[in-house]
Amino acid sequence: VAATVIQVLPNQSLLVKGQKRITLSEGSEVIQLLGIVAINDIQPDNTVLSSRLANAQIAYQGSGNLAAVSKVPWGTNAFLKVWPF
């Protein structure tokens, strides 16, 4: 996911934010990330390994048929709330 620097922190670390939207015939997906990167962790090709992203906040949202498949039906949710096991 491509990200941009939105703030340079006092310790010279960078706060980065990025978003990627994928549109498919069955729906769309959005991946958002926010995190802190040390300047030393930026590689010569201007990339950063995901394992070097501190305080990572990653959000995923989907819509359409693909997202609907992964949702648990309301009846199942109710049943699981009262089921003791």
Residue pairs with C-beta under 8 A, 6 or more apart in sequence:
1 18
1 19
1 20
1 31
1 33
2 18
2 20
3 16
3 17
3 18
3 33
4 16
4 17
4 18
5 14
5 15
5 16
6 15
6 16
6 17
7 14
7 15
8 14
8 15
9 15
9 36
12 39
13 36
13 37
13 38
13 39
13 54
14 36
14 37
14 38
14 39
15 34
15 35
15 36
16 33
16 34
16 35
16 36
16 37
16 48
16 53
17 32
17 33
17 34
18 32
18 33
19 30
19 31
19 32
19 33
20 30
20 31
21 28
21 29
21 30
22 28
22 29
22 30
22 31
24 64
24 66
26 64
26 65
26 66
27 62
27 63
27 64
27 65
27 66
27 67
27 68
28 62
28 63
28 64
29 60
29 61
29 62
29 63
29 66
29 67
30 59
30 60
30 61
30 62
31 58
31 59
31 60
32 58
32 59
32 60
32 61
33 53
33 56
33 57
33 58
33 59
34 56
34 57
35 53
35 54
35 55
35 56
35 57
36 53
36 54
36 55
37 48
37 52
37 53
37 54
38 52
38 54
41 48
41 49
41 52
42 48
43 49
50 56
61 67
62 70
72 80
